[in-house]
């Protein structure tokens, strides 16, 4: 059973940077498009970024385009999200999972990102 464990969140000032990691167990990580999602209090979970199996194609929500970079290391079964120029509205719990809803696994605990001065 594949599981995802997110890490790297924390408290950062506006304009700061963080790098999130998502460690995946199991052997299927490299064959699926992966994604980062986030959920702020009282809001729906939203898609932040996606990356294809080889990393050749990435997509971003308009709100993070130009500030966030998604990447993956298939040899390490790890997904990353480099976040720069963070804004208070980026505060949320960040999760990783497969992009295709039909094959998504149970959501992990996520990692909390708080952007505040």
N, C-alpha and C positions, 0 to 999 in steps of 0.2 A: 504494500500500500504506500503510494507516494505521499510524502508529507513535505510541507514547505515551512521553513523557519526563518523569519525575518529578523534583522538586527541592524544596528547602526543609527537608530533614531536618537533624539535628544532635544535639549533646549538650545536654541541658537538665536542670535539677534538678527533683525532684518538686514538683508544684504549678505548674510553669512552663507556657509556651505555645509552640506552633509553628504555622506556617501552611504547609501543603504545597501545591504546585502540580503540575498535570499538563498539559503542553502536547501537544495532538494535532495531527498532520499530516493532511492530507486533508480532504475536504468532507463526511464523513458523521458528524462528531462530534455535530452538533446534532440528529440524528434518532434517536438511541438513548439508552436509559437507561444511565447511567454508574455506576460503583462504585469505591470504594476497598477494597483488600484489604491484609492484612498477614501476614507470616510471621516468626515468631520461630524462633530456632535449635532444631532438633529437633522442630518442630511443623508441622502442616499449615497451608497458607495458609487464612486465614479472611476472611470477608466482614465489612467494618467498617461501610460505609454505602453507600446507593444514592440516586440522584436521577433523576427522570424528565426527559424532554426539555426541558420548559419550566421545570423547577425547582419545579414546583408540589407535588410529593410527594417526601418524603424518608423513608428508613428507616434505623435504626441497630441495631447489635448491642447487646444489653443491657449489655454491659461498657463501652460508650462513651456510652450515652444520657445526654443532659444535659451532656456535656463536649465532644463533638465536633460540628461543624457542617459539612455538605457543601454546596457551592454550585457554580455553573457560570456561565461567561460564554460564551455561544455565539458571540458576535461575535468573541471572541478565541480560540475553540477551546480553552478552558482550564477545567479542573476544579480545585476547591480543597477543602482539608480544614483547617478551623480547629480546632486541638486545644488545649484548656485543661485546667487542673488535671491535668496529666499524672502518671501513676503509673509505677513501675518496670515493671509488667506490660504497659505500652503499648510497651515497647521491641521493635522489630521492623523489618524492611524493609517499607516501604509501597509498594504498587503501585496503578496505576489500570488499568482496562480496561472493556470493555462488560460490562454485567450479565448479558446472555444468553450462556450458555456456548457455544452453537452458533456465535456470530459473534465470539467473543473473538479478539483478535489475539495475536501472540507477546508474551510478557511482557517488559517493559523491564528495565532494571537496578534500578529501584526507588530509593528514597531511605531511608537508614538513620536511624532515630530511636532515640536512646539516652536513657533517663531514669535518672539516677543522681546521687547526691550525692557 
